[in-house]
């Protein structure tokens, strides 16, 4: 064994993260052993403390250190707007806009019956309960425009359309900075269909 | 504070890794808290065990759990070939070829006087001692063809050229699978100059 088994274990752990291939995992693991030990030991400690303190908010399903989470108890946020996201991490991304001041709900997964994610697995009952309690005037389905995202948006729309709530979704089209040349045909055809008058 | 301070610490730690931007760091941190806790706790433990057991090999300067490292004590490797690399991680990359069966030497850094990396900082004396002991017939300078890599190759060549050792470096040119269109001008001009007869 020319390379350390511990190092190999570390590489394989990093390799399990989404979007981290074998090469990047190797780079991360070697960085840890090459840096001053304190950085790595602090990281190990932070991982331990963080995952041990995280739980699921019983109101919105977000991963948080407190239950209810800070978003659910904040008096500065409006109950009139409920934003539905796939994952807790999406909330941090949306908060980066500094635009939305309503409440959130985390599905945890998109509808994907073939993978075993039906209506129960995406917390539909909990979402309905949340809507009963908050009485929002608008539910924003901030889900990604993939096949599974579209299916989930359609399913939730069917479920909520008769409740007198405005059901919205994020705009789809060419991303800013995106090239027409590099857009796929679905994106392009959709952007063409949804073209709007320049004012 | 709407997001956990621990999570923020975790994100900032991941953000310190080379090539990991803020967005990827957020994705990694959220993945850890969203996965089963055992994965994260095992990762923390592996980081701790690994960095605590790693030291520098006193012969080749490689980061390893033993001193001398497995490459320096292996009886299956030839002293006739000495491969000089920038970092320990480069050894793992080169070993992936399953081609080289000689010894290694890790500089730890390329020459970069403006950043404070002169001849002493890149372990020149230790390299000379290593060469005295091994009597290699070839020294392969497996350094990257950047400005700093070229400076280091040139410096080491000056240092070693009169010792009756063959001093070689990796070939430079268009990478396999690389497009002419996407090659930068330096790469292209160099590949043109180094063109060879097709046989």
Interface residues (C-beta under 8 A of the other chain):
Chain A: X1 X2 X3 X4 X6 X7 X9 X10 X13 X16 X17 X18 X19 X20 X24 X26 X27 X28 X29 X30 X31 X32 X33 X34 X37 X39 X40 X41 X42 X43 X44 X45 X46 X47 X48 X49 X50 X51 X52 X53 X54 X63 X64 X65 X70 X71 X74 X87 X88 X89 X92 X93 X95
Chain B: X1 X2 X3 X4 X6 X7 X9 X10 X13 X16 X17 X18 X19 X20 X24 X26 X27 X28 X29 X30 X31 X32 X33 X34 X37 X39 X40 X41 X42 X43 X44 X45 X46 X47 X48 X49 X50 X51 X52 X53 X54 X63 X64 X65 X70 X71 X74 X87 X88 X89 X92 X93 X95
